[in-house]
Amino acid sequence: MSDLKVAFKLSLPILVGYLMLGIAFGIMLENAGFGVFWSLAMAVLIYAGAMQFVAVGLLSMGVDIASVFILVLVINVRQILYAMAMFKDFSAFPLRSRIYMFFSLTDETFALLSVNANLSQKAKFYLSLLNHMYWIVGCVIGSFIGDKFNVKGIGFVLSAVFVVILLEQIRRSKSYFGAILGIVIAVICLMIFGKDSFLVPSMIAIIIALLVLKALRFKAVRD
């Protein structure tokens, strides 16, 4: 099976989620008075998922583009953690491909790349590119549809995509430990920091916990 076919098969859950959410975003942007050019430009250059929905409101209130861009970078700081986790893996890519791989590390793409770490370089690149294309197509379609489509409840699609990825990861690893650890830490951080601020602290805590456990396991093997 070719690398592109492998990547496409793995990206199918993202295809559904990104098309639906992209359409919702395009509709919201169109209703806010911004045409298809804006939808295409934001999908290509920002590619920040939920943050693009926030940007719609900011643009509607007259916030300047520079401020929106800076806010997107700040809110999506978690992408830095993704980049750190994938730095060793991406270092083998050619420079141009490496830059794009870091840029395209959305939550869903990072999850798929982590689960399928043994993919070839081309397959990983195609996987990232396909996910980005799904998002772009969805946003553009949404702009053309305008207000002719009811998007009520469509935001749950992304949650469903994450559940599918999690179940696939558990199935492949045949271990519940990582999933349970992540859920427990996320719930604790949710209780401490609240629903609007728990994501980054929970990811940092999960990474620290995994590093500590890895160090302890290495020490046990060495001893």
Contacts in CASP RR format, 6 or more apart in sequence:
PFRMAT RR
TARGET T0000
AUTHOR 0000-0000-0000
METHOD contacts of the structure
MODEL  1
MSDLKVAFKLSLPILVGYLMLGIAFGIMLENAGFGVFWSLAMAVLIYAGA
MQFVAVGLLSMGVDIASVFILVLVINVRQILYAMAMFKDFSAFPLRSRIY
MFFSLTDETFALLSVNANLSQKAKFYLSLLNHMYWIVGCVIGSFIGDKFN
VKGIGFVLSAVFVVILLEQIRRSKSYFGAILGIVIAVICLMIFGKDSFLV
PSMIAIIIALLVLKALRFKAVRD
3 119 0 8 1.000
3 120 0 8 1.000
3 122 0 8 1.000
3 123 0 8 1.000
3 126 0 8 1.000
4 122 0 8 1.000
4 123 0 8 1.000
4 126 0 8 1.000
6 119 0 8 1.000
6 123 0 8 1.000
6 126 0 8 1.000
7 119 0 8 1.000
7 123 0 8 1.000
7 124 0 8 1.000
7 126 0 8 1.000
7 127 0 8 1.000
7 130 0 8 1.000
8 126 0 8 1.000
8 130 0 8 1.000
10 112 0 8 1.000
10 116 0 8 1.000
10 119 0 8 1.000
10 127 0 8 1.000
11 112 0 8 1.000
11 127 0 8 1.000
11 130 0 8 1.000
11 131 0 8 1.000
11 134 0 8 1.000
13 161 0 8 1.000
13 164 0 8 1.000
13 165 0 8 1.000
14 108 0 8 1.000
14 109 0 8 1.000
14 112 0 8 1.000
14 130 0 8 1.000
14 131 0 8 1.000
14 134 0 8 1.000
14 161 0 8 1.000
15 130 0 8 1.000
15 134 0 8 1.000
16 157 0 8 1.000
16 161 0 8 1.000
17 134 0 8 1.000
17 157 0 8 1.000
17 158 0 8 1.000
17 160 0 8 1.000
17 161 0 8 1.000
18 108 0 8 1.000
18 131 0 8 1.000
18 134 0 8 1.000
18 135 0 8 1.000
18 138 0 8 1.000
19 134 0 8 1.000
19 137 0 8 1.000
19 138 0 8 1.000
19 141 0 8 1.000
20 154 0 8 1.000
20 155 0 8 1.000
20 157 0 8 1.000
21 49 0 8 1.000
21 135 0 8 1.000
21 138 0 8 1.000
21 154 0 8 1.000
21 155 0 8 1.000
21 157 0 8 1.000
21 158 0 8 1.000
22 43 0 8 1.000
22 135 0 8 1.000
22 138 0 8 1.000
22 139 0 8 1.000
22 141 0 8 1.000
22 142 0 8 1.000
23 138 0 8 1.000
23 139 0 8 1.000
23 141 0 8 1.000
23 142 0 8 1.000
23 145 0 8 1.000
23 149 0 8 1.000
23 151 0 8 1.000
23 154 0 8 1.000
24 53 0 8 1.000
24 142 0 8 1.000
24 151 0 8 1.000
24 154 0 8 1.000
24 155 0 8 1.000
25 39 0 8 1.000
25 43 0 8 1.000
25 49 0 8 1.000
25 52 0 8 1.000
25 53 0 8 1.000
25 56 0 8 1.000
25 138 0 8 1.000
25 139 0 8 1.000
25 142 0 8 1.000
26 39 0 8 1.000
26 138 0 8 1.000
26 139 0 8 1.000
26 140 0 8 1.000
26 141 0 8 1.000
26 142 0 8 1.000
26 143 0 8 1.000
26 145 0 8 1.000
26 146 0 8 1.000
27 142 0 8 1.000
27 143 0 8 1.000
27 145 0 8 1.000
27 146 0 8 1.000
27 147 0 8 1.000
27 149 0 8 1.000
27 151 0 8 1.000
28 53 0 8 1.000
28 56 0 8 1.000
28 151 0 8 1.000
29 35 0 8 1.000
29 38 0 8 1.000
29 39 0 8 1.000
29 42 0 8 1.000
29 56 0 8 1.000
29 139 0 8 1.000
29 143 0 8 1.000
30 36 0 8 1.000
30 39 0 8 1.000
30 142 0 8 1.000
30 143 0 8 1.000
30 145 0 8 1.000
30 146 0 8 1.000
30 147 0 8 1.000
31 146 0 8 1.000
31 147 0 8 1.000
32 56 0 8 1.000
32 57 0 8 1.000
32 59 0 8 1.000
32 60 0 8 1.000
33 60 0 8 1.000
34 56 0 8 1.000
34 59 0 8 1.000
35 143 0 8 1.000
36 140 0 8 1.000
36 143 0 8 1.000
36 144 0 8 1.000
38 59 0 8 1.000
38 143 0 8 1.000
39 139 0 8 1.000
39 140 0 8 1.000
39 142 0 8 1.000
39 143 0 8 1.000
40 136 0 8 1.000
40 139 0 8 1.000
40 140 0 8 1.000
40 143 0 8 1.000
42 52 0 8 1.000
42 55 0 8 1.000
42 139 0 8 1.000
43 52 0 8 1.000
43 135 0 8 1.000
43 136 0 8 1.000
43 138 0 8 1.000
43 139 0 8 1.000
43 140 0 8 1.000
44 136 0 8 1.000
46 52 0 8 1.000
46 55 0 8 1.000
46 69 0 8 1.000
46 72 0 8 1.000
47 103 0 8 1.000
47 104 0 8 1.000
47 106 0 8 1.000
47 132 0 8 1.000
47 135 0 8 1.000
48 55 0 8 1.000
48 72 0 8 1.000
48 75 0 8 1.000
48 76 0 8 1.000
49 106 0 8 1.000
49 135 0 8 1.000
50 158 0 8 1.000
51 71 0 8 1.000
51 72 0 8 1.000
51 75 0 8 1.000
51 76 0 8 1.000
52 139 0 8 1.000
54 71 0 8 1.000
54 75 0 8 1.000
55 68 0 8 1.000
55 71 0 8 1.000
55 72 0 8 1.000
58 67 0 8 1.000
58 68 0 8 1.000
58 71 0 8 1.000
59 65 0 8 1.000
59 68 0 8 1.000
77 200 0 8 1.000
78 199 0 8 1.000
78 200 0 8 1.000
78 203 0 8 1.000
79 105 0 8 1.000
81 200 0 8 1.000
81 203 0 8 1.000
81 204 0 8 1.000
81 207 0 8 1.000
82 105 0 8 1.000
82 107 0 8 1.000
82 110 0 8 1.000
83 102 0 8 1.000
83 105 0 8 1.000
85 110 0 8 1.000
85 114 0 8 1.000
85 207 0 8 1.000
86 101 0 8 1.000
86 102 0 8 1.000
86 105 0 8 1.000
86 110 0 8 1.000
86 113 0 8 1.000
89 113 0 8 1.000
89 117 0 8 1.000
89 124 0 8 1.000
90 98 0 8 1.000
90 101 0 8 1.000
90 102 0 8 1.000
91 98 0 8 1.000
92 121 0 8 1.000
93 101 0 8 1.000
93 121 0 8 1.000
93 125 0 8 1.000
97 121 0 8 1.000
97 125 0 8 1.000
100 125 0 8 1.000
100 128 0 8 1.000
100 129 0 8 1.000
101 124 0 8 1.000
101 125 0 8 1.000
101 128 0 8 1.000
104 128 0 8 1.000
104 129 0 8 1.000
104 131 0 8 1.000
104 132 0 8 1.000
105 113 0 8 1.000
105 128 0 8 1.000
106 131 0 8 1.000
107 162 0 8 1.000
108 131 0 8 1.000
108 158 0 8 1.000
108 161 0 8 1.000
108 162 0 8 1.000
108 165 0 8 1.000
109 127 0 8 1.000
109 128 0 8 1.000
109 131 0 8 1.000
111 162 0 8 1.000
111 165 0 8 1.000
111 166 0 8 1.000
111 169 0 8 1.000
112 127 0 8 1.000
112 131 0 8 1.000
112 165 0 8 1.000
113 119 0 8 1.000
113 124 0 8 1.000
113 127 0 8 1.000
113 128 0 8 1.000
114 169 0 8 1.000
115 165 0 8 1.000
115 168 0 8 1.000
115 169 0 8 1.000
115 172 0 8 1.000
116 123 0 8 1.000
116 124 0 8 1.000
116 127 0 8 1.000
119 127 0 8 1.000
142 149 0 8 1.000
166 179 0 8 1.000
169 179 0 8 1.000
170 176 0 8 1.000
170 179 0 8 1.000
181 206 0 8 1.000
181 209 0 8 1.000
181 210 0 8 1.000
182 202 0 8 1.000
182 206 0 8 1.000
185 202 0 8 1.000
185 205 0 8 1.000
185 206 0 8 1.000
185 209 0 8 1.000
186 198 0 8 1.000
186 202 0 8 1.000
186 206 0 8 1.000
188 202 0 8 1.000
188 205 0 8 1.000
189 198 0 8 1.000
189 201 0 8 1.000
189 202 0 8 1.000
189 205 0 8 1.000
190 198 0 8 1.000
190 202 0 8 1.000
192 198 0 8 1.000
192 201 0 8 1.000
193 201 0 8 1.000
END
